[in-house]
């Protein structure tokens, strides 16, 4: 199991980004959350198996959300919070 924090830069707020990410996450066995950051980015914190996390993030980056993304910062970790589900944080 791994944890990943991803910050998406661009025109990512106000376009349904969080709701789409939450919907995509339901297709994978991952836990965590997505939220708007005060600096205009959208942040994902997710946990799961490496393979599932990579597929989830690939789906986010290569799907219909890709047109809003101008930059991505990714940080992997082995520190887990044991999220039981994935949701939107406010």
C-alpha positions in Angstrom: 0.0 0.0 0.0 1.1 3.5 -0.8 -0.1 7.1 -0.4 0.1 9.8 -3.0 -0.6 13.5 -2.9 -1.2 15.2 -6.3 -1.7 18.9 -6.9 -3.2 19.9 -10.2 -2.5 23.4 -11.5 -4.4 25.2 -14.2 -8.1 26.2 -14.6 -9.1 23.3 -12.3 -11.6 25.0 -10.0 -15.1 25.8 -11.0 -15.2 23.2 -13.8 -16.5 20.1 -11.9 -13.0 18.8 -11.4 -13.6 17.4 -7.9 -16.8 15.7 -8.8 -15.3 14.1 -11.8 -12.3 12.9 -9.8 -14.6 11.5 -7.1 -16.5 9.6 -9.8 -13.4 8.2 -11.4 -12.1 7.1 -7.9 -15.2 4.9 -7.6 -13.8 2.7 -10.4 -10.7 1.9 -8.3 -10.0 0.4 -4.9 -8.5 3.6 -3.5 -9.3 5.7 -0.5 -8.7 9.4 0.2 -10.1 12.7 -0.9 -10.0 15.5 -3.4 -10.3 19.2 -2.5 -9.9 22.7 -3.7 -6.8 24.4 -2.4 -6.7 28.1 -1.5 -4.0 28.8 -4.1 -6.3 27.7 -7.0 -5.0 24.2 -7.3 -7.0 20.9 -6.8 -5.4 18.4 -4.4 -5.8 14.7 -4.4 -4.7 12.5 -1.4 -5.2 8.8 -2.2 -4.1 5.5 -0.8 -4.1 2.0 -2.3 -2.0 -0.4 -4.2 0.6 1.2 -6.4 -0.9 -0.2 -9.6 -4.4 1.0 -8.7 -3.2 4.5 -7.8 -1.3 4.8 -11.0 -4.3 3.7 -13.1 -6.6 6.1 -11.2 -4.2 9.0 -11.7 -3.7 8.2 -15.3 -7.4 8.2 -15.8 -7.7 11.6 -14.2 -4.8 13.1 -16.2 -5.7 11.6 -19.6 -9.5 11.9 -19.5 -11.7 14.9 -20.1 -10.1 16.8 -17.2 -6.8 17.0 -19.1 -7.8 20.2 -20.9 -7.9 22.0 -17.6 -4.5 20.8 -16.3 -1.4 22.9 -16.9 0.8 21.4 -14.3 1.0 18.5 -11.8 3.1 18.0 -8.6 3.2 14.4 -7.3 4.5 13.2 -4.0 4.6 9.4 -3.1 4.7 8.2 0.4 4.5 5.0 2.5 2.7 6.9 5.3 -0.9 5.7 5.4 -4.0 7.2 7.0 -6.2 4.2 6.2 -9.0 6.0 4.4 -12.0 3.7 4.1 -13.4 5.5 1.1 -12.8 8.3 -1.4 -14.7 11.6 -1.2 -14.8 15.3 -1.7 -13.3 17.4 1.1 -14.5 21.0 1.6 
